[in-house]
Amino acid sequence: MRAPQIVIYESEHWVGDLLHGTAEVWQWPLRKLRDEAALLRALRAAGPSILVFEIGADVERDLALLGRLTWLCPEATTVAVSTVASPELTGLAWDLGADFVLAPPQPRDALLPVVLGLMETAMGG
């Protein structure tokens, strides 16, 4: 079985900055991608994948992409993150297939233990 990978879609770069050091220590592949075709290739080609998907300023576009990715790559575990405190946005992310949603009032730092737990599960631990 191939090692699990972390695939990141973000616009503000805080997700990659937060996860980079941990991925490096554990030698987990971390890929930051912005192109839909590249995201699909990465999620389909590798073993287990954790998709960390930031819902940015273009909410409509990002939610549409989130829905397509979770539909086309259901085997990937998806964590949707947002910096906007909106129960409606959080609900939409759940409805579109996110396995976990992180948004205020949860702190950004809460993402790290979530991803660590998901990677441990993906590795069969």
N, C-alpha and C positions, 0 to 999 in steps of 0.2 A: 504494500500500500504506500502510495506517495504521501509525503509529509503534507499536512494541511497548510493552506496559504491564507493570507489576509489580503483582500482586494479592497481598495479604498476609492470611493468616488466622493470628491469634496471640492468646494470652491474656496474655502477660507484657510486651508492648510493646517488647522489646529489638530485634526484627527491624525494625520500622518506624523506630525510632531510629537503627539502624545504616545503613539504606538511604536514609533521607530526604535527606540532604545530597547524595549522589551522584545520586539521581534528580532533584533540583532543578537541579543543575549541568548535567546532560545533557538536561534538560527531558523526562524520561520520566514519563508518568502513573504515579502510585503510589496504589493504592487499598487501604485497610485495611477489610476486611469481616468480619463475624461471622455473617451470616445465609446459610444454604445457598442460598436462592433468589437472593439478591443476588450471591453468588459465581458461581453458574451463569450468570446474566445477564451479568456482567462478562467471564467467560471465553469466552462464546459470541459476544458482541456486538463485541468489538474485533478488531484484527488479532492478531499474535503476542502471546502472554501468557506471562509467567513467574509461576507460582504458588509463593509461598514459604509453606509450610504448617507451622506449629509444632504439634508433638504435645505437648499440655499435660498437666495433671493428670488430666483425664478421658480416659485413654488409649483406652479402648474406644470411646467416642463419637467421638473424634478420628480413630482409625483407620478407623472405619466411614465417616466423612465423606470422609476421604482416598481411600478406595476408590471411593466414589461419584463424586467429582470427577474422578479419573483415568479412570474408566470412561466417564463422560458427556462429558468434554472431553479426549479423547486428544491433541488438537492442542496443548494447553497443555503447556509444559515445567514439570515439578513438582520443586521442591526441598523435601524434608521436613527439618525441623530439630527437634532435641530437646536438652534439657539433661541428659538421663538417659543414663548410659553403660550401654547394654544391647544386646549383640549380637542378642538375640531381637527387640527392638523395631526395631532397624535392619533386620534381615532382613524383618520384617513390612512395614515401609515400602517396601522394594524390591519385595516380592511384591505389594503393593497398587498398584504402578505408578509410584512415585517415580522420576524420572530421576537424581536425586542425593540422597544422604542425608548430613546433617551432624550428628554427635553426638560427645560426648566419646569419646576424648581430643582430637579436633579442636577447636581454639579457635573461639569464636563469630565472631571476626574473619575467619575463613576464608570466611564466607558472602559477604562483599563481592566478592572476586575471582571467586568462582563465578558470582554474579549478573552481574557485569560481562562475563564471558566469554559467558554465555548471551544477554545482551542484544546483544552484538556479533554473535553468530551469528544471532539473530532479525532483526537489521537487514541481514543479508546480507553481513556483513563478515568 
